[in-house]
Amino acid sequence: MAKDPVCGMDVDEKTAKWVSEYKGKKYYFCAPGCKKKFDADPSKFLK
C-alpha cells in the first residue's frame, strides 16, 4: 500500500487510477482532486 501524499489515505498501487511521477518517484492518489492538488505544487506535500 502507498499513502496518498495529499490526504494520507492508503492507496493500492495495483489498482490506483491516479498516479503522478515527481523526481523519478511515483505517487498514488485516492481521487482526482488529490492528484490535481499534488501536481500543482508537489513540494508542498513532500516533507
mmCIF entry with sequence, helices, sheets and N, C-alpha, C, O atoms, coordinates in Angstrom:
data_MODEL
# 
_entry.id   MODEL 
# 
_entity.id                         1 
_entity.type                       polymer 
_entity.pdbx_number_of_molecules   1 
# 
_entity_poly.entity_id                      1 
_entity_poly.type                           'polypeptide(L)' 
_entity_poly.nstd_linkage                   no 
_entity_poly.nstd_monomer                   no 
_entity_poly.pdbx_seq_one_letter_code       MAKDPVCGMDVDEKTAKWVSEYKGKKYYFCAPGCKKKFDADPSKFLK 
_entity_poly.pdbx_seq_one_letter_code_can   MAKDPVCGMDVDEKTAKWVSEYKGKKYYFCAPGCKKKFDADPSKFLK 
_entity_poly.pdbx_strand_id                 A 
# 
loop_
_entity_poly_seq.entity_id 
_entity_poly_seq.num 
_entity_poly_seq.mon_id 
_entity_poly_seq.hetero 
1 1  MET n 
1 2  ALA n 
1 3  LYS n 
1 4  ASP n 
1 5  PRO n 
1 6  VAL n 
1 7  CYS n 
1 8  GLY n 
1 9  MET n 
1 10 ASP n 
1 11 VAL n 
1 12 ASP n 
1 13 GLU n 
1 14 LYS n 
1 15 THR n 
1 16 ALA n 
1 17 LYS n 
1 18 TRP n 
1 19 VAL n 
1 20 SER n 
1 21 GLU n 
1 22 TYR n 
1 23 LYS n 
1 24 GLY n 
1 25 LYS n 
1 26 LYS n 
1 27 TYR n 
1 28 TYR n 
1 29 PHE n 
1 30 CYS n 
1 31 ALA n 
1 32 PRO n 
1 33 GLY n 
1 34 CYS n 
1 35 LYS n 
1 36 LYS n 
1 37 LYS n 
1 38 PHE n 
1 39 ASP n 
1 40 ALA n 
1 41 ASP n 
1 42 PRO n 
1 43 SER n 
1 44 LYS n 
1 45 PHE n 
1 46 LEU n 
1 47 LYS n 
# 
_struct_asym.id          A 
_struct_asym.entity_id   1 
# 
loop_
_struct_conf.conf_type_id 
_struct_conf.id 
_struct_conf.pdbx_PDB_helix_id 
_struct_conf.beg_label_comp_id 
_struct_conf.beg_label_asym_id 
_struct_conf.beg_label_seq_id 
_struct_conf.pdbx_beg_PDB_ins_code 
_struct_conf.end_label_comp_id 
_struct_conf.end_label_asym_id 
_struct_conf.end_label_seq_id 
_struct_conf.pdbx_end_PDB_ins_code 
_struct_conf.beg_auth_comp_id 
_struct_conf.beg_auth_asym_id 
_struct_conf.beg_auth_seq_id 
_struct_conf.end_auth_comp_id 
_struct_conf.end_auth_asym_id 
_struct_conf.end_auth_seq_id 
_struct_conf.pdbx_PDB_helix_class 
_struct_conf.details 
_struct_conf.pdbx_PDB_helix_length 
HELX_P HELX_P1 AA1 PRO A 32 ? ALA A 40 ? PRO A 32 ALA A 40 1 ? 9 
HELX_P HELX_P2 AA2 PRO A 42 ? PHE A 45 ? PRO A 42 PHE A 45 1 ? 4 
# 
_struct_conf_type.id          HELX_P 
_struct_conf_type.criteria    ? 
_struct_conf_type.reference   ? 
# 
loop_
_struct_sheet.id 
_struct_sheet.type 
_struct_sheet.number_strands 
_struct_sheet.details 
AA1 ? 2 ? 
AA2 ? 2 ? 
# 
loop_
_struct_sheet_order.sheet_id 
_struct_sheet_order.range_id_1 
_struct_sheet_order.range_id_2 
_struct_sheet_order.offset 
_struct_sheet_order.sense 
AA1 1 2 ? anti-parallel 
AA2 1 2 ? anti-parallel 
# 
loop_
_struct_sheet_range.sheet_id 
_struct_sheet_range.id 
_struct_sheet_range.beg_label_comp_id 
_struct_sheet_range.beg_label_asym_id 
_struct_sheet_range.beg_label_seq_id 
_struct_sheet_range.pdbx_beg_PDB_ins_code 
_struct_sheet_range.end_label_comp_id 
_struct_sheet_range.end_label_asym_id 
_struct_sheet_range.end_label_seq_id 
_struct_sheet_range.pdbx_end_PDB_ins_code 
_struct_sheet_range.beg_auth_comp_id 
_struct_sheet_range.beg_auth_asym_id 
_struct_sheet_range.beg_auth_seq_id 
_struct_sheet_range.end_auth_comp_id 
_struct_sheet_range.end_auth_asym_id 
_struct_sheet_range.end_auth_seq_id 
AA1 1 ALA A 2  ? LYS A 3  ? ALA A 2  LYS A 3  
AA1 2 ASP A 10 ? VAL A 11 ? ASP A 10 VAL A 11 
AA2 1 TRP A 18 ? TYR A 22 ? TRP A 18 TYR A 22 
AA2 2 LYS A 25 ? PHE A 29 ? LYS A 25 PHE A 29 
# 
loop_
_atom_site.group_PDB 
_atom_site.id 
_atom_site.type_symbol 
_atom_site.label_atom_id 
_atom_site.label_alt_id 
_atom_site.label_comp_id 
_atom_site.label_asym_id 
_atom_site.label_entity_id 
_atom_site.label_seq_id 
_atom_site.pdbx_PDB_ins_code 
_atom_site.Cartn_x 
_atom_site.Cartn_y 
_atom_site.Cartn_z 
_atom_site.occupancy 
_atom_site.B_iso_or_equiv 
_atom_site.pdbx_formal_charge 
_atom_site.auth_seq_id 
_atom_site.auth_comp_id 
_atom_site.auth_asym_id 
_atom_site.auth_atom_id 
_atom_site.pdbx_PDB_model_num 
ATOM 1   N N  . MET A 1 1  ? 0.831  -1.200 0.000   1.00 0.00 ? 1  MET A N  1 
ATOM 2   C CA . MET A 1 1  ? 0.000  0.000  0.000   1.00 0.00 ? 1  MET A CA 1 
ATOM 3   C C  . MET A 1 1  ? 0.869  1.254  0.000   1.00 0.00 ? 1  MET A C  1 
ATOM 4   O O  . MET A 1 1  ? 1.904  1.331  0.662   1.00 0.00 ? 1  MET A O  1 
ATOM 5   N N  . ALA A 1 2  ? 0.406  2.216  -0.761  1.00 0.00 ? 2  ALA A N  1 
ATOM 6   C CA . ALA A 1 2  ? 1.060  3.520  -0.778  1.00 0.00 ? 2  ALA A CA 1 
ATOM 7   C C  . ALA A 1 2  ? 0.163  4.507  -0.035  1.00 0.00 ? 2  ALA A C  1 
ATOM 8   O O  . ALA A 1 2  ? -1.034 4.277  0.133   1.00 0.00 ? 2  ALA A O  1 
ATOM 9   N N  . LYS A 1 3  ? 0.759  5.594  0.398   1.00 0.00 ? 3  LYS A N  1 
ATOM 10  C CA . LYS A 1 3  ? -0.013 6.654  1.060   1.00 0.00 ? 3  LYS A CA 1 
ATOM 11  C C  . LYS A 1 3  ? -0.240 7.784  0.074   1.00 0.00 ? 3  LYS A C  1 
ATOM 12  O O  . LYS A 1 3  ? 0.699  8.244  -0.577  1.00 0.00 ? 3  LYS A O  1 
ATOM 13  N N  . ASP A 1 4  ? -1.463 8.225  -0.038  1.00 0.00 ? 4  ASP A N  1 
ATOM 14  C CA . ASP A 1 4  ? -1.761 9.424  -0.811  1.00 0.00 ? 4  ASP A CA 1 
ATOM 15  C C  . ASP A 1 4  ? -1.069 10.585 -0.088  1.00 0.00 ? 4  ASP A C  1 
ATOM 16  O O  . ASP A 1 4  ? -1.393 10.865 1.066   1.00 0.00 ? 4  ASP A O  1 
ATOM 17  N N  . PRO A 1 5  ? -0.113 11.270 -0.753  1.00 0.00 ? 5  PRO A N  1 
ATOM 18  C CA . PRO A 1 5  ? 0.628  12.327 -0.067  1.00 0.00 ? 5  PRO A CA 1 
ATOM 19  C C  . PRO A 1 5  ? -0.212 13.548 0.278   1.00 0.00 ? 5  PRO A C  1 
ATOM 20  O O  . PRO A 1 5  ? 0.213  14.379 1.080   1.00 0.00 ? 5  PRO A O  1 
ATOM 21  N N  . VAL A 1 6  ? -1.382 13.669 -0.306  1.00 0.00 ? 6  VAL A N  1 
ATOM 22  C CA . VAL A 1 6  ? -2.228 14.842 -0.047  1.00 0.00 ? 6  VAL A CA 1 
ATOM 23  C C  . VAL A 1 6  ? -3.130 14.614 1.162   1.00 0.00 ? 6  VAL A C  1 
ATOM 24  O O  . VAL A 1 6  ? -3.160 15.444 2.071   1.00 0.00 ? 6  VAL A O  1 
ATOM 25  N N  . CYS A 1 7  ? -3.870 13.494 1.188   1.00 0.00 ? 7  CYS A N  1 
ATOM 26  C CA . CYS A 1 7  ? -4.832 13.271 2.279   1.00 0.00 ? 7  CYS A CA 1 
ATOM 27  C C  . CYS A 1 7  ? -4.381 12.199 3.271   1.00 0.00 ? 7  CYS A C  1 
ATOM 28  O O  . CYS A 1 7  ? -4.955 12.085 4.354   1.00 0.00 ? 7  CYS A O  1 
ATOM 29  N N  . GLY A 1 8  ? -3.350 11.402 2.913   1.00 0.00 ? 8  GLY A N  1 
ATOM 30  C CA . GLY A 1 8  ? -2.838 10.382 3.820   1.00 0.00 ? 8  GLY A CA 1 
ATOM 31  C C  . GLY A 1 8  ? -3.566 9.052  3.739   1.00 0.00 ? 8  GLY A C  1 
ATOM 32  O O  . GLY A 1 8  ? -3.258 8.136  4.501   1.00 0.00 ? 8  GLY A O  1 
ATOM 33  N N  . MET A 1 9  ? -4.518 8.929  2.838   1.00 0.00 ? 9  MET A N  1 
ATOM 34  C CA . MET A 1 9  ? -5.289 7.687  2.690   1.00 0.00 ? 9  MET A CA 1 
ATOM 35  C C  . MET A 1 9  ? -4.421 6.596  2.062   1.00 0.00 ? 9  MET A C  1 
ATOM 36  O O  . MET A 1 9  ? -3.558 6.885  1.233   1.00 0.00 ? 9  MET A O  1 
ATOM 37  N N  . ASP A 1 10 ? -4.651 5.343  2.459   1.00 0.00 ? 10 ASP A N  1 
ATOM 38  C CA . ASP A 1 10 ? -3.947 4.213  1.852   1.00 0.00 ? 10 ASP A CA 1 
ATOM 39  C C  . ASP A 1 10 ? -4.477 3.982  0.444   1.00 0.00 ? 10 ASP A C  1 
ATOM 40  O O  . ASP A 1 10 ? -5.686 4.015  0.215   1.00 0.00 ? 10 ASP A O  1 
ATOM 41  N N  . VAL A 1 11 ? -3.557 3.744  -0.508  1.00 0.00 ? 11 VAL A N  1 
ATOM 42  C CA . VAL A 1 11 ? -3.925 3.519  -1.901  1.00 0.00 ? 11 VAL A CA 1 
ATOM 43  C C  . VAL A 1 11 ? -3.172 2.286  -2.399  1.00 0.00 ? 11 VAL A C  1 
ATOM 44  O O  . VAL A 1 11 ? -1.959 2.176  -2.218  1.00 0.00 ? 11 VAL A O  1 
ATOM 45  N N  . ASP A 1 12 ? -3.893 1.367  -3.024  1.00 0.00 ? 12 ASP A N  1 
ATOM 46  C CA . ASP A 1 12 ? -3.279 0.167  -3.592  1.00 0.00 ? 12 ASP A CA 1 
ATOM 47  C C  . ASP A 1 12 ? -2.654 0.535  -4.932  1.00 0.00 ? 12 ASP A C  1 
ATOM 48  O O  . ASP A 1 12 ? -3.344 0.954  -5.861  1.00 0.00 ? 12 ASP A O  1 
ATOM 49  N N  . GLU A 1 13 ? -1.334 0.370  -5.015  1.00 0.00 ? 13 GLU A N  1 
ATOM 50  C CA . GLU A 1 13 ? -0.618 0.752  -6.244  1.00 0.00 ? 13 GLU A CA 1 
ATOM 51  C C  . GLU A 1 13 ? -1.112 -0.022 -7.470  1.00 0.00 ? 13 GLU A C  1 
ATOM 52  O O  . GLU A 1 13 ? -1.068 0.489  -8.589  1.00 0.00 ? 13 GLU A O  1 
ATOM 53  N N  . LYS A 1 14 ? -1.582 -1.249 -7.256  1.00 0.00 ? 14 LYS A N  1 
ATOM 54  C CA . LYS A 1 14 ? -2.004 -2.098 -8.377  1.00 0.00 ? 14 LYS A CA 1 
ATOM 55  C C  . LYS A 1 14 ? -3.325 -1.642 -8.982  1.00 0.00 ? 14 LYS A C  1 
ATOM 56  O O  . LYS A 1 14 ? -3.576 -1.884 -10.163 1.00 0.00 ? 14 LYS A O  1 
ATOM 57  N N  . THR A 1 15 ? -4.162 -0.994 -8.205  1.00 0.00 ? 15 THR A N  1 
ATOM 58  C CA . THR A 1 15 ? -5.481 -0.601 -8.715  1.00 0.00 ? 15 THR A CA 1 
ATOM 59  C C  . THR A 1 15 ? -5.659 0.913  -8.767  1.00 0.00 ? 15 THR A C  1 
ATOM 60  O O  . THR A 1 15 ? -6.721 1.392  -9.164  1.00 0.00 ? 15 THR A O  1 
ATOM 61  N N  . ALA A 1 16 ? -4.651 1.665  -8.377  1.00 0.00 ? 16 ALA A N  1 
ATOM 62  C CA . ALA A 1 16 ? -4.783 3.127  -8.348  1.00 0.00 ? 16 ALA A CA 1 
ATOM 63  C C  . ALA A 1 16 ? -5.056 3.687  -9.744  1.00 0.00 ? 16 ALA A C  1 
ATOM 64  O O  . ALA A 1 16 ? -4.392 3.320  -10.713 1.00 0.00 ? 16 ALA A O  1 
ATOM 65  N N  . LYS A 1 17 ? -6.026 4.566  -9.829  1.00 0.00 ? 17 LYS A N  1 
ATOM 66  C CA . LYS A 1 17 ? -6.378 5.185  -11.109 1.00 0.00 ? 17 LYS A CA 1 
ATOM 67  C C  . LYS A 1 17 ? -5.589 6.471  -11.342 1.00 0.00 ? 17 LYS A C  1 
ATOM 68  O O  . LYS A 1 17 ? -5.379 6.882  -12.483 1.00 0.00 ? 17 LYS A O  1 
ATOM 69  N N  . TRP A 1 18 ? -5.159 7.097  -10.257 1.00 0.00 ? 18 TRP A N  1 
ATOM 70  C CA . TRP A 1 18 ? -4.494 8.397  -10.390 1.00 0.00 ? 18 TRP A CA 1 
ATOM 71  C C  . TRP A 1 18 ? -3.070 8.298  -9.865  1.00 0.00 ? 18 TRP A C  1 
ATOM 72  O O  . TRP A 1 18 ? -2.834 8.032  -8.686  1.00 0.00 ? 18 TRP A O  1 
ATOM 73  N N  . VAL A 1 19 ? -2.133 8.522  -10.776 1.00 0.00 ? 19 VAL A N  1 
ATOM 74  C CA . VAL A 1 19 ? -0.706 8.397  -10.459 1.00 0.00 ? 19 VAL A CA 1 
ATOM 75  C C  . VAL A 1 19 ? 0.030  9.595  -11.041 1.00 0.00 ? 19 VAL A C  1 
ATOM 76  O O  . VAL A 1 19 ? -0.277 10.050 -12.143 1.00 0.00 ? 19 VAL A O  1 
ATOM 77  N N  . SER A 1 20 ? 0.996  10.097 -10.295 1.00 0.00 ? 20 SER A N  1 
ATOM 78  C CA . SER A 1 20 ? 1.883  11.146 -10.792 1.00 0.00 ? 20 SER A CA 1 
ATOM 79  C C  . SER A 1 20 ? 3.309  10.715 -10.541 1.00 0.00 ? 20 SER A C  1 
ATOM 80  O O  . SER A 1 20 ? 3.591  9.954  -9.616  1.00 0.00 ? 20 SER A O  1 
ATOM 81  N N  . GLU A 1 21 ? 4.203  11.210 -11.377 1.00 0.00 ? 21 GLU A N  1 
ATOM 82  C CA . GLU A 1 21 ? 5.621  10.945 -11.172 1.00 0.00 ? 21 GLU A CA 1 
ATOM 83  C C  . GLU A 1 21 ? 6.305  12.275 -10.918 1.00 0.00 ? 21 GLU A C  1 
ATOM 84  O O  . GLU A 1 21 ? 6.112  13.247 -11.648 1.00 0.00 ? 21 GLU A O  1 
ATOM 85  N N  . TYR A 1 22 ? 7.113  12.293 -9.861  1.00 0.00 ? 22 TYR A N  1 
ATOM 86  C CA . TYR A 1 22 ? 7.818  13.524 -9.490  1.00 0.00 ? 22 TYR A CA 1 
ATOM 87  C C  . TYR A 1 22 ? 9.229  13.151 -9.070  1.00 0.00 ? 22 TYR A C  1 
ATOM 88  O O  . TYR A 1 22 ? 9.425  12.342 -8.164  1.00 0.00 ? 22 TYR A O  1 
ATOM 89  N N  . LYS A 1 23 ? 10.202 13.741 -9.730  1.00 0.00 ? 23 LYS A N  1 
ATOM 90  C CA . LYS A 1 23 ? 11.618 13.475 -9.463  1.00 0.00 ? 23 LYS A CA 1 
ATOM 91  C C  . LYS A 1 23 ? 11.918 11.972 -9.484  1.00 0.00 ? 23 LYS A C  1 
ATOM 92  O O  . LYS A 1 23 ? 12.658 11.470 -8.637  1.00 0.00 ? 23 LYS A O  1 
ATOM 93  N N  . GLY A 1 24 ? 11.343 11.262 -10.452 1.00 0.00 ? 24 GLY A N  1 
ATOM 94  C CA . GLY A 1 24 ? 11.632 9.850  -10.642 1.00 0.00 ? 24 GLY A CA 1 
ATOM 95  C C  . GLY A 1 24 ? 10.897 8.897  -9.738  1.00 0.00 ? 24 GLY A C  1 
ATOM 96  O O  . GLY A 1 24 ? 11.127 7.690  -9.803  1.00 0.00 ? 24 GLY A O  1 
ATOM 97  N N  . LYS A 1 25 ? 10.015 9.405  -8.893  1.00 0.00 ? 25 LYS A N  1 
ATOM 98  C CA . LYS A 1 25 ? 9.254  8.542  -7.987  1.00 0.00 ? 25 LYS A CA 1 
ATOM 99  C C  . LYS A 1 25 ? 7.768  8.669  -8.291  1.00 0.00 ? 25 LYS A C  1 
ATOM 100 O O  . LYS A 1 25 ? 7.281  9.756  -8.604  1.00 0.00 ? 25 LYS A O  1 
ATOM 101 N N  . LYS A 1 26 ? 7.048  7.547  -8.197  1.00 0.00 ? 26 LYS A N  1 
ATOM 102 C CA . LYS A 1 26 ? 5.615  7.557  -8.452  1.00 0.00 ? 26 LYS A CA 1 
ATOM 103 C C  . LYS A 1 26 ? 4.844  7.790  -7.164  1.00 0.00 ? 26 LYS A C  1 
ATOM 104 O O  . LYS A 1 26 ? 5.196  7.272  -6.105  1.00 0.00 ? 26 LYS A O  1 
ATOM 105 N N  . TYR A 1 27 ? 3.789  8.577  -7.277  1.00 0.00 ? 27 TYR A N  1 
ATOM 106 C CA . TYR A 1 27 ? 2.898  8.854  -6.157  1.00 0.00 ? 27 TYR A CA 1 
ATOM 107 C C  . TYR A 1 27 ? 1.483  8.478  -6.566  1.00 0.00 ? 27 TYR A C  1 
ATOM 108 O O  . TYR A 1 27 ? 1.056  8.734  -7.692  1.00 0.00 ? 27 TYR A O  1 
ATOM 109 N N  . TYR A 1 28 ? 0.768  7.870  -5.638  1.00 0.00 ? 28 TYR A N  1 
ATOM 110 C CA . TYR A 1 28 ? -0.571 7.346  -5.921  1.00 0.00 ? 28 TYR A CA 1 
ATOM 111 C C  . TYR A 1 28 ? -1.614 8.133  -5.135  1.00 0.00 ? 28 TYR A C  1 
ATOM 112 O O  . TYR A 1 28 ? -1.382 8.545  -3.998  1.00 0.00 ? 28 TYR A O  1 
ATOM 113 N N  . PHE A 1 29 ? -2.779 8.333  -5.775  1.00 0.00 ? 29 PHE A N  1 
ATOM 114 C CA . PHE A 1 29 ? -3.808 9.169  -5.172  1.00 0.00 ? 29 PHE A CA 1 
ATOM 115 C C  . PHE A 1 29 ? -5.144 8.449  -5.114  1.00 0.00 ? 29 PHE A C  1 
ATOM 116 O O  . PHE A 1 29 ? -5.442 7.588  -5.942  1.00 0.00 ? 29 PHE A O  1 
ATOM 117 N N  . CYS A 1 30 ? -5.947 8.819  -4.116  1.00 0.00 ? 30 CYS A N  1 
ATOM 118 C CA . CYS A 1 30 ? -7.255 8.184  -3.933  1.00 0.00 ? 30 CYS A CA 1 
ATOM 119 C C  . CYS A 1 30 ? -8.316 8.807  -4.830  1.00 0.00 ? 30 CYS A C  1 
ATOM 120 O O  . CYS A 1 30 ? -9.342 8.185  -5.104  1.00 0.00 ? 30 CYS A O  1 
ATOM 121 N N  . ALA A 1 31 ? -8.075 10.030 -5.288  1.00 0.00 ? 31 ALA A N  1 
ATOM 122 C CA . ALA A 1 31 ? -9.092 10.738 -6.074  1.00 0.00 ? 31 ALA A CA 1 
ATOM 123 C C  . ALA A 1 31 ? -8.419 11.750 -6.992  1.00 0.00 ? 31 ALA A C  1 
ATOM 124 O O  . ALA A 1 31 ? -7.289 12.169 -6.738  1.00 0.00 ? 31 ALA A O  1 
ATOM 125 N N  . PRO A 1 32 ? -9.111 12.144 -8.060  1.00 0.00 ? 32 PRO A N  1 
ATOM 126 C CA . PRO A 1 32 ? -8.514 13.108 -8.986  1.00 0.00 ? 32 PRO A CA 1 
ATOM 127 C C  . PRO A 1 32 ? -8.231 14.460 -8.335  1.00 0.00 ? 32 PRO A C  1 
ATOM 128 O O  . PRO A 1 32 ? -7.308 15.162 -8.749  1.00 0.00 ? 32 PRO A O  1 
ATOM 129 N N  . GLY A 1 33 ? -9.001 14.826 -7.338  1.00 0.00 ? 33 GLY A N  1 
ATOM 130 C CA . GLY A 1 33 ? -8.773 16.101 -6.653  1.00 0.00 ? 33 GLY A CA 1 
ATOM 131 C C  . GLY A 1 33 ? -7.432 16.126 -5.934  1.00 0.00 ? 33 GLY A C  1 
ATOM 132 O O  . GLY A 1 33 ? -6.739 17.143 -5.937  1.00 0.00 ? 33 GLY A O  1 
ATOM 133 N N  . CYS A 1 34 ? -7.062 14.996 -5.313  1.00 0.00 ? 34 CYS A N  1 
ATOM 134 C CA . CYS A 1 34 ? -5.758 14.916 -4.622  1.00 0.00 ? 34 CYS A CA 1 
ATOM 135 C C  . CYS A 1 34 ? -4.621 14.990 -5.642  1.00 0.00 ? 34 CYS A C  1 
ATOM 136 O O  . CYS A 1 34 ? -3.617 15.661 -5.404  1.00 0.00 ? 34 CYS A O  1 
ATOM 137 N N  . LYS A 1 35 ? -4.774 14.310 -6.766  1.00 0.00 ? 35 LYS A N  1 
ATOM 138 C CA . LYS A 1 35 ? -3.747 14.344 -7.806  1.00 0.00 ? 35 LYS A CA 1 
ATOM 139 C C  . LYS A 1 35 ? -3.576 15.762 -8.333  1.00 0.00 ? 35 LYS A C  1 
ATOM 140 O O  . LYS A 1 35 ? -2.452 16.220 -8.540  1.00 0.00 ? 35 LYS A O  1 
ATOM 141 N N  . LYS A 1 36 ? -4.668 16.444 -8.547  1.00 0.00 ? 36 LYS A N  1 
ATOM 142 C CA . LYS A 1 36 ? -4.620 17.816 -9.073  1.00 0.00 ? 36 LYS A CA 1 
ATOM 143 C C  . LYS A 1 36 ? -3.889 18.749 -8.096  1.00 0.00 ? 36 LYS A C  1 
ATOM 144 O O  . LYS A 1 36 ? -3.072 19.570 -8.511  1.00 0.00 ? 36 LYS A O  1 
ATOM 145 N N  . LYS A 1 37 ? -4.186 18.617 -6.810  1.00 0.00 ? 37 LYS A N  1 
ATOM 146 C CA . LYS A 1 37 ? -3.509 19.448 -5.805  1.00 0.00 ? 37 LYS A CA 1 
ATOM 147 C C  . LYS A 1 37 ? -2.021 19.155 -5.783  1.00 0.00 ? 37 LYS A C  1 
ATOM 148 O O  . LYS A 1 37 ? -1.204 20.073 -5.714  1.00 0.00 ? 37 LYS A O  1 
ATOM 149 N N  . PHE A 1 38 ? -1.664 17.869 -5.843  1.00 0.00 ? 38 PHE A N  1 
ATOM 150 C CA . PHE A 1 38 ? -0.261 17.473 -5.822  1.00 0.00 ? 38 PHE A CA 1 
ATOM 151 C C  . PHE A 1 38 ? 0.460  18.008 -7.056  1.00 0.00 ? 38 PHE A C  1 
ATOM 152 O O  . PHE A 1 38 ? 1.548  18.573 -6.944  1.00 0.00 ? 38 PHE A O  1 
ATOM 153 N N  . ASP A 1 39 ? -0.138 17.833 -8.227  1.00 0.00 ? 39 ASP A N  1 
ATOM 154 C CA . ASP A 1 39 ? 0.503  18.256 -9.474  1.00 0.00 ? 39 ASP A CA 1 
ATOM 155 C C  . ASP A 1 39 ? 0.730  19.769 -9.512  1.00 0.00 ? 39 ASP A C  1 
ATOM 156 O O  . ASP A 1 39 ? 1.675  20.234 -10.149 1.00 0.00 ? 39 ASP A O  1 
ATOM 157 N N  . ALA A 1 40 ? -0.112 20.526 -8.848  1.00 0.00 ? 40 ALA A N  1 
ATOM 158 C CA . ALA A 1 40 ? 0.031  21.979 -8.835  1.00 0.00 ? 40 ALA A CA 1 
ATOM 159 C C  . ALA A 1 40 ? 1.252  22.425 -8.036  1.00 0.00 ? 40 ALA A C  1 
ATOM 160 O O  . ALA A 1 40 ? 1.880  23.429 -8.369  1.00 0.00 ? 40 ALA A O  1 
ATOM 161 N N  . ASP A 1 41 ? 1.594  21.673 -6.970  1.00 0.00 ? 41 ASP A N  1 
ATOM 162 C CA . ASP A 1 41 ? 2.728  22.055 -6.121  1.00 0.00 ? 41 ASP A CA 1 
ATOM 163 C C  . ASP A 1 41 ? 3.208  20.841 -5.312  1.00 0.00 ? 41 ASP A C  1 
ATOM 164 O O  . ASP A 1 41 ? 2.921  20.745 -4.119  1.00 0.00 ? 41 ASP A O  1 
ATOM 165 N N  . PRO A 1 42 ? 3.945  19.904 -5.958  1.00 0.00 ? 42 PRO A N  1 
ATOM 166 C CA . PRO A 1 42 ? 4.373  18.682 -5.262  1.00 0.00 ? 42 PRO A CA 1 
ATOM 167 C C  . PRO A 1 42 ? 5.186  18.942 -4.000  1.00 0.00 ? 42 PRO A C  1 
ATOM 168 O O  . PRO A 1 42 ? 5.042  18.211 -3.020  1.00 0.00 ? 42 PRO A O  1 
ATOM 169 N N  . SER A 1 43 ? 6.025  19.953 -4.002  1.00 0.00 ? 43 SER A N  1 
ATOM 170 C CA . SER A 1 43 ? 6.892  20.187 -2.838  1.00 0.00 ? 43 SER A CA 1 
ATOM 171 C C  . SER A 1 43 ? 6.093  20.520 -1.583  1.00 0.00 ? 43 SER A C  1 
ATOM 172 O O  . SER A 1 43 ? 6.573  20.316 -0.468  1.00 0.00 ? 43 SER A O  1 
ATOM 173 N N  . LYS A 1 44 ? 4.887  21.025 -1.759  1.00 0.00 ? 44 LYS A N  1 
ATOM 174 C CA . LYS A 1 44 ? 4.024  21.358 -0.617  1.00 0.00 ? 44 LYS A CA 1 
ATOM 175 C C  . LYS A 1 44 ? 3.650  20.108 0.177   1.00 0.00 ? 44 LYS A C  1 
ATOM 176 O O  . LYS A 1 44 ? 3.451  20.180 1.390   1.00 0.00 ? 44 LYS A O  1 
ATOM 177 N N  . PHE A 1 45 ? 3.552  18.952 -0.509  1.00 0.00 ? 45 PHE A N  1 
ATOM 178 C CA . PHE A 1 45 ? 3.087  17.719 0.138   1.00 0.00 ? 45 PHE A CA 1 
ATOM 179 C C  . PHE A 1 45 ? 4.208  16.738 0.476   1.00 0.00 ? 45 PHE A C  1 
ATOM 180 O O  . PHE A 1 45 ? 3.963  15.712 1.112   1.00 0.00 ? 45 PHE A O  1 
ATOM 181 N N  . LEU A 1 46 ? 5.435  17.046 0.054   1.00 0.00 ? 46 LEU A N  1 
ATOM 182 C CA . LEU A 1 46 ? 6.565  16.155 0.314   1.00 0.00 ? 46 LEU A CA 1 
ATOM 183 C C  . LEU A 1 46 ? 7.504  16.808 1.294   1.00 0.00 ? 46 LEU A C  1 
ATOM 184 O O  . LEU A 1 46 ? 8.251  17.720 0.942   1.00 0.00 ? 46 LEU A O  1 
ATOM 185 N N  . LYS A 1 47 ? 7.467  16.347 2.509   1.00 0.00 ? 47 LYS A N  1 
ATOM 186 C CA . LYS A 1 47 ? 8.328  16.924 3.540   1.00 0.00 ? 47 LYS A CA 1 
ATOM 187 C C  . LYS A 1 47 ? 9.076  15.842 4.263   1.00 0.00 ? 47 LYS A C  1 
ATOM 188 O O  . LYS A 1 47 ? 9.855  16.131 5.171   1.00 0.00 ? 47 LYS A O  1 
# 
